[in-house]
């Protein structure tokens, strides 16, 4: 009888451990996640972190994960410029901006509970931004019609480097599906690039960098995240 009870107890422990391992990531698993905006009950899906970052994690061990996040956003617009005399379209004013963000980091996960996985970690950050304006038969600002005045303005772009410490937790609401929250504290140093102005057939004018910026601050990295384990 004792042997039977001992066997049942051992099977129960093994089943519990196996269930826990199926809920949380195991060694070799990969996760991907998105941000939720508007709260959990009234949510919209966005790419993580400022609406444009997709993040993956690779679990080298159950308690150690490497993370990679990257994002690319691009905006373009075209404004038509009209001649005030006959109200006909005479020119165009085009603007475009591209932003690229990359983060590479590591997480140390703690035991937590069967469903809760708290962690601490850190990131290296890289950001690159570019701007370009093109105008045809308009002023450089695009506000007025100017016959024969055409050209482009490239820049100023920017390059940023930073380091960030993070603390967060994942809660597994279902098998290998989790909600998470994360906060960070770090710094980001950004340097502006040159601006090149070309008007008609005149030589290109190069304006030097306007300077640089430095930010040291805490931040919440997306409100709530939803992720999946593969």
N, C-alpha and C positions, 0 to 999 in steps of 0.2 A: 504493500500500500504506500509506504514511504517513497519507494522508487517511482511509483506511478505519479504521485503528487509532485515529486521533484522533477520528473520529466515534463509534466504539464506546466510547472512554473518556469522551467528553462525555455520551453517553446513560447510561452507568453512573452518573456523578455526578448527572445530573438525576434518574435513578430513585431514587438514594439520598436525595437532598434531598426528593423527593416522598413517599417512604415515611416519612421523619422527620416531615414536615408532617402526614401522616395519623395518626401515632401521637399526637403532642402537639396541644394546642389551637392553632388559628389565630385570626387577627383576626376578631372577631365571634362566636366560639364561647362557649357557656355550659356551666358544669359544675355538678353537684349532688353532694352526698356525704353519707355516713352513717358513724357510728362502728362499729367492730367490737369486741365484748367477748369475753373468753375466749381471745384469741389468734387467729392466722390459721387454724390447723388445726381449732380447736374454737370456732367463732364464732357469736355471736348478733348480729343486726342491731339497732342502736339509732339513734335520731336523735343527731346529733353533739353533743358538748360537754355533759357532765353528763346525757346521756340524753334531752335534750329540745330540741335545737337543730338545725334544718335549715339548711344553708348553700349559697348559690349564688355563683358567680363569673362575671363577664363580662370577657372578654379584649378590651380596647380595642386592644391590640397583642399580638403573641406573647410579649412580655416584660413586659406591664403588665396587671394584672387588678384589677377592683374587686369587692369581696366584700360580701355581705349575708347575715346570719344572723338567724334569729328563732325563738323557741320559745314555747310556751304549755303549761303543765301545770296541772291542776286536780284536787284531791282532795276527796272528801266522805265523811263517815261518819255513821251514825245508831246511837246506843246506846239500847236500851230500859231503862227504869228500873222496878223492881218493888216492890210493897208487901210488906214483910217479914212482915206479918200474914197475908195470904191468898195471897201469891205471884202476884198478878195484875199484869199490866202497867198501870202508871198514868201513865207519863210517857216523854218522849223527850229525847235530848240530841244535837243535830246540830252538826257542825263542818265547816267548808269552808275551803279555801285555794287561791288562784290566784296563779300566778307567770308573769310575762312577761319575756322577755329579748330584747334586740335588739343586734346589733353591726354596725357599718358601717366598712369599711376598704379598704385598698389593698395590693397585692402587687407587688414588683419581682422578676421571674424572671430567672435567669441561664442561660447557655448549657448548662451541665451536659454531658450526653451525649445520645445518641439517645433514651434512655428516661428518664433522670433529669433532673428539673427542680427545682433548689434555688431558694429565694426568701427574701426578707425582706419585712416589711410592718408595718402598724400598724392598730389598731382603736379606734373610739370605742364605748363600752359604755353601755347603759341597761337598768336592771332595775326592775320594778314588782311589788310583792307586796301581796296583800290577804287578810285573815282575817275570818271571821264565825262566831259561835257562837249557836245558838238553843236555849233550854231550856224545857220545858213540864212543870209539876208536878215539878220537880227543884230541887236546889240549883244555885248558879251553877257549881259544879265538876262537876255531873252525877253525883256519887257517891251521893247519898241522895234518897229520895222526899220531896217536899215539896208537899203538896196546895195548889194555887192559886198556887204560885210559878212564874211564867213570865216570859220576857223574852229579850233578845238582847245580845250583845257584839260590836261592830264594831270591828275593829282589834286591835293596831296594825298598819297597813300600813307599807310602806317604799318609798322611791325611792332608786335608786343610780345614780351616774355614774362613769365611769372611762375610762382610756386604757391601751392595752396594745401593746407592741412584740412582734412574733412572728418566728420563724425556722423554716423547715420545708423539706420536699422532697416531691415527688411522683415515684413510680416507675411507669411505664406497663407493666403486665404484659401488656397486649394492646392492640389498636388502640383508642385513645380510652377505655381503662379503666385506672385507676390505683389504687395504694395510696399512702398518705401518712402522714406523721407531722409533728407541729408542737409547738413549745414557745413559751411567752410569758412576758413579764415586765412587770408593770404595777401600777396601783393602782385601787382601787374605793372610793369614798366613799358611805356609805349613811346615810340619815336616816330615823328612825322617825316615823310619823305619830301622830295622836291616837287615843284609844280612847273609844268612846261606849257607855255602859252604860244599858240600859233595862230596868227591872223593874216588872212589873204596870202600874199607872196612875201610877206616880211619875214626876216629871220626869226627862228624860234627863241623866245625869251624864257630863261630858266630862273625861277625863284627858289632860293635856298629853303631848307627845312625851317618851319616856323618854331620848332622846338620839340620838347618831349613832355611826357606826363608820368606821374607815379601815383599809384593808389594802393593803400593798405587798409583793408576793411573786412568785417565779417559779412557773410551773405548766406541766404537760403537758396540752395540749388534746386530750383523748381519746387513747387509746393508739395505735390504728391506724385509719385512715380508708379507705374504699373510695369511689371517685368515678367519675362517668361524664361524658363530653363529648358535648354535643348540637350 
